């Protein structure tokens, strides 16, 4: 465990009851006989993962009978530096961050989170070239090949973005795509279970700062400041997964809102209800990234040639979450009282000042307070500590 590590973070640990000493003479609690249907009703009133974990840790009976109920997934969590977790509350604000326990092999003050999929986090300890997947709640760890041993013996590797095609629990269906810089050269690395090393691809279309998303068997990569979108078809060879074809989608020429002189944009992609959405932040002036003029959202149609681009004005009952670890959609309407059709932006490498919520209904922007380090509320985390990553627990 790195210096300063806190091993008391048990707020998400549902196994506390199993760790407590048991005494035969201890009287049984009358609450232990609470019926499963009643527990299901209670869980519907607990939208936060931490509260559900506390309920399940009361006793073995509650933990066993509270599973499998048709309750909405808990509200998203924001993972801050040193594995501190803050939950989105029903009012749309963050709860105070609390340190969560992590296995010693992946814990420490020099670990950065760079991505997520479901309950899995992607971490890197770049001083040693390590990269791993860890389940934030079961604490299962999957070690990935060292990125510094991918065939290029030159400058230091800096990992920026990681995307997964499926949960690591799905075995060979899980493909890990890692984008980073080896020295000043950008490159894409691919891995799936069974491979002993990464498949590394360099191409003129894989350049600059990148956002990534998997959709229907393809990997889409977006230049953040252009935007230029490329589609990668993946195949197999004797070593494992590989890139078989790269296609420029040429969407930037069909955007409905051309930039004015000296304006700038920052772009992301997100999968929403089986579609790929392009989320664009428009800024007034290239040096004023915190001055957001508007946010545009466009749906991409890959069934036509050339590809279609349609501006949309809402997500129905959903919300979109944008951050360093990728973009995700969430069924906010399943939680009573939780406001929908919002886009939550948190700081990342390209937009270290952005911490705000955008309302798709009226275009309103409101600040979003994030505790970047203990004892401070600011919008700009220190680069050495990494940037916030959204996490989406399953239940």
Residue pairs with C-beta under 8 A, 6 or more apart in sequence:
1 7
1 104
1 107
1 108
2 107
2 108
2 109
2 110
2 111
3 109
4 82
4 109
5 82
5 107
5 108
5 109
6 82
6 99
7 101
8 99
8 101
9 83
9 84
9 85
9 98
9 99
9 100
9 101
10 16
10 101
11 50
11 53
11 54
11 85
11 98
11 100
12 49
12 50
12 53
12 85
12 100
12 136
12 137
13 53
13 57
13 101
14 53
14 56
14 57
14 63
14 137
15 57
16 57
17 57
17 58
17 59
17 60
17 63
18 60
29 59
31 58
31 59
31 62
32 59
32 61
32 62
33 61
34 61
34 62
36 65
36 66
36 69
39 55
39 62
39 65
39 66
39 69
40 66
40 69
40 70
40 71
42 55
43 52
43 55
43 66
43 69
43 71
44 71
44 72
46 52
46 55
46 74
47 72
47 74
47 75
47 90
47 335
47 338
48 74
48 75
48 87
48 88
48 89
48 95
49 74
49 75
49 77
49 87
49 393
50 85
50 87
50 95
50 98
52 66
52 74
52 395
55 62
55 66
56 62
56 63
56 66
57 63
67 395
71 395
72 331
72 334
72 335
73 330
73 331
73 334
73 392
73 393
73 394
73 395
74 87
74 393
74 395
75 87
75 88
75 89
75 90
75 330
75 335
75 338
76 87
76 88
76 321
76 328
76 330
76 390
76 391
76 392
77 85
77 86
77 87
77 88
77 136
77 390
77 391
77 392
77 393
78 85
78 86
78 87
78 88
78 94
78 97
78 323
78 346
78 370
78 388
78 389
78 390
78 391
79 85
79 113
79 116
79 121
79 136
79 325
79 388
79 389
79 390
79 391
80 86
80 97
80 370
80 371
80 372
80 373
80 381
80 388
81 112
81 372
81 373
81 381
81 382
81 385
81 386
82 99
82 109
82 385
83 99
83 100
83 102
83 107
83 111
83 113
84 97
84 98
84 99
84 100
84 371
84 374
85 97
85 98
85 99
85 100
85 136
85 391
86 94
86 95
86 96
86 97
86 98
86 370
86 371
87 94
87 95
88 94
88 95
88 344
89 95
90 335
90 337
90 338
92 338
92 339
92 342
92 357
93 369
94 368
94 369
94 370
94 371
96 371
97 371
97 374
100 136
101 139
102 134
102 139
103 134
103 139
103 141
105 141
106 123
106 132
106 134
106 141
108 125
110 125
110 126
110 127
111 123
111 124
111 125
112 123
112 124
112 125
112 126
112 159
112 385
112 386
113 121
113 122
113 123
113 325
113 386
113 389
114 122
114 123
114 124
114 159
114 160
114 161
114 162
114 324
114 325
114 386
114 389
115 121
115 122
115 161
115 162
115 163
115 164
115 325
115 326
115 389
116 122
116 325
116 326
116 389
116 390
116 391
116 392
117 164
117 166
117 167
117 168
118 167
118 392
118 393
118 394
119 135
119 136
119 137
119 138
119 391
119 392
119 393
119 394
120 133
120 134
120 135
120 136
120 164
120 167
120 168
121 133
121 134
121 135
121 136
121 389
121 391
122 131
122 132
122 133
122 162
122 164
122 176
122 325
123 131
123 132
123 133
123 134
124 130
124 131
124 132
124 147
124 159
126 156
126 157
126 158
126 159
128 146
129 146
129 147
129 148
129 149
129 157
130 143
130 146
131 144
131 145
131 146
131 147
131 159
131 162
131 178
132 141
132 142
132 143
132 144
133 141
133 142
133 144
133 168
133 176
134 140
134 141
134 142
135 141
135 168
136 391
136 393
137 393
142 168
144 176
144 191
145 191
145 195
145 196
145 197
145 198
147 157
147 159
147 178
147 180
147 189
147 198
148 156
148 157
149 197
150 157
150 189
150 197
150 198
150 200
151 197
151 200
152 182
152 187
152 200
154 182
154 183
155 182
155 183
155 184
156 182
156 183
157 180
157 181
157 182
158 180
158 181
159 178
159 179
159 180
160 179
160 180
160 181
160 209
160 210
160 349
161 178
161 179
161 180
161 210
161 211
161 212
161 324
161 325
161 326
162 176
162 177
162 178
162 179
162 325
162 326
163 176
163 177
163 212
163 213
163 214
163 219
163 326
164 174
164 175
164 176
164 177
164 214
165 173
165 174
165 175
165 177
165 214
165 219
166 173
166 174
166 175
167 174
168 174
168 193
171 193
172 192
172 193
172 194
174 192
174 193
175 190
175 191
175 192
175 214
175 219
175 234
175 241
176 190
176 191
176 192
177 188
177 189
177 190
177 212
177 214
177 219
178 188
178 189
178 190
178 191
178 198
179 186
179 187
179 188
179 189
179 206
179 210
179 212
179 221
180 186
180 187
180 189
181 187
185 202
186 202
186 206
186 207
186 208
186 210
187 200
187 201
187 202
187 206
188 200
188 201
188 202
188 203
188 206
188 221
188 232
188 243
189 198
189 199
189 200
189 201
190 198
190 199
190 201
190 234
190 240
190 241
190 242
190 243
191 197
191 198
191 199
191 240
191 241
192 240
192 241
194 240
195 239
195 240
195 241
197 239
199 239
199 240
199 241
199 242
199 243
201 243
203 246
205 221
205 228
205 230
205 246
205 248
206 221
206 230
206 246
207 223
208 223
208 224
208 225
208 226
209 223
209 224
209 225
209 349
209 350
210 221
210 222
210 223
210 224
211 221
211 222
211 224
211 267
211 268
211 269
211 326
211 327
212 219
212 220
212 221
212 222
212 269
212 326
213 219
213 220
213 269
213 270
213 271
213 276
213 326
213 327
214 220
214 271
215 271
215 274
215 276
217 233
217 234
218 231
218 232
218 233
218 234
219 231
219 232
219 234
220 229
220 230
220 231
220 232
220 269
220 276
221 229
221 230
221 232
222 228
222 229
222 230
222 267
222 268
222 269
222 278
223 229
223 267
224 266
224 267
224 268
224 350
225 264
225 265
225 266
225 267
225 350
226 252
226 267
227 251
227 252
227 255
227 265
227 267
227 278
227 280
228 248
228 251
228 252
229 248
229 249
229 251
229 252
229 269
229 278
229 300
230 246
230 247
230 248
230 249
231 246
231 247
231 249
231 302
232 243
232 245
232 246
232 247
233 243
233 244
233 245
233 246
233 247
234 241
234 242
234 243
234 244
235 241
235 242
235 243
235 244
236 242
249 300
249 302
249 307
250 306
250 307
251 278
251 300
251 307
251 309
254 306
254 307
254 309
255 280
255 298
255 309
256 296
256 298
256 309
256 311
257 280
257 282
257 296
259 265
259 282
262 285
262 286
263 282
263 283
263 284
263 285
263 286
263 293
264 282
264 283
264 285
264 286
264 289
265 280
265 281
265 282
265 283
266 280
266 281
266 283
266 289
266 350
266 351
266 354
267 278
267 279
267 280
267 281
268 278
268 279
268 322
268 327
269 276
269 277
269 278
269 279
269 327
270 276
270 277
270 279
270 320
270 322
270 327
270 328
270 329
271 277
271 329
272 315
272 318
272 320
272 329
273 318
273 329
275 299
275 300
276 299
276 300
276 302
277 297
277 298
277 299
277 300
277 312
277 320
278 297
278 298
278 299
278 300
278 309
279 295
279 296
279 297
279 320
279 322
279 327
279 343
280 295
280 296
280 297
280 298
281 292
281 295
281 345
281 351
281 354
282 292
282 293
282 294
282 295
282 296
283 289
283 290
283 291
283 292
283 293
284 291
284 293
285 291
289 351
289 353
289 354
290 353
290 354
292 354
292 356
292 358
292 365
294 363
295 343
295 358
295 360
295 363
296 311
297 311
297 312
297 313
297 320
297 343
297 360
298 309
298 310
298 311
298 312
299 309
299 310
299 311
299 312
300 307
300 308
300 309
301 307
301 308
301 309
301 310
313 360
314 341
314 360
314 361
315 329
315 340
315 341
315 360
316 333
316 340
316 341
317 331
317 332
317 333
317 334
317 340
317 341
318 329
318 330
318 331
318 332
318 333
318 340
318 341
319 329
319 330
319 332
319 339
319 340
319 341
319 342
319 343
319 344
320 327
320 328
320 329
320 330
320 342
320 343
320 344
321 327
321 328
321 329
321 330
321 343
321 344
321 390
322 343
322 344
322 345
322 346
323 345
323 346
323 347
323 348
323 387
323 388
323 389
323 390
324 346
324 347
324 348
324 349
324 386
324 387
324 388
324 389
325 389
325 390
326 390
328 390
328 392
330 392
332 338
332 339
332 340
332 342
333 340
341 359
341 360
341 361
342 357
342 358
342 359
342 360
343 357
343 358
343 360
344 357
344 368
344 390
345 351
345 354
345 355
345 356
345 357
345 358
345 368
346 354
346 355
346 368
346 370
346 387
346 388
346 390
347 353
347 354
347 355
347 370
347 372
347 379
347 380
347 381
347 387
347 388
348 354
348 387
349 383
349 387
352 379
352 380
352 381
352 383
352 387
353 379
353 380
354 379
355 367
355 368
355 369
355 370
355 379
356 365
356 366
356 367
356 368
357 365
357 366
357 367
357 368
358 364
358 365
359 365
359 366
367 379
369 377
370 377
370 378
370 379
370 381
370 388
371 377
372 378
372 379
372 380
372 381
372 382
372 385
372 388
373 381
373 382
373 385
381 387
381 388
